[in-house]
Amino acid sequence: MPERITSEGFMKKNKKKVIFSTLFFLLFAIPFFALGSPLDPLGGQYSTLPELVTAIVNFIGRVAIVLTPLVFIYAGLQYYFSTGDPDKAKKAADAVKWGIVGLGIIIVAEGIIYVIEDVLLN
């Protein structure tokens, strides 16, 4: 049975990480809160939530469109180098299948955003 890690054991094993994370938060995050006004990392470009959500979905869609051919190339190379091994060939086929599923999800998500935006704003 694996050893159970308690909070004390976690602190002993990860003391440097915990100290670094705390210092990072204290040195960099707290001054932003002390400014007194909310920061706008987008520079005021998006004034409403629907505009921001649309921009995020469009960005993710563009990234997916770029990455999808890379997934198919990777799967093709995996299949090519499987050299008759059925397990490797199945992994390659699964990569193609999940690439298609992922692209479909992104396209449907963009469509849903546009339908919701059209219904709510018009």
Secondary structure, 3 states (H helix, E strand, C coil): CCCCCCHHHHHHHCHHHHHHHHHHHHHHHHHHHHCCCCCCCCCCCCCCHHHHHHHHHHHHHHHHHHHHHHHHHHHHHHHHCCCCCHHHHHHHHHHHHHHHHHHHHHHHHHHHHHHHHHHHHC
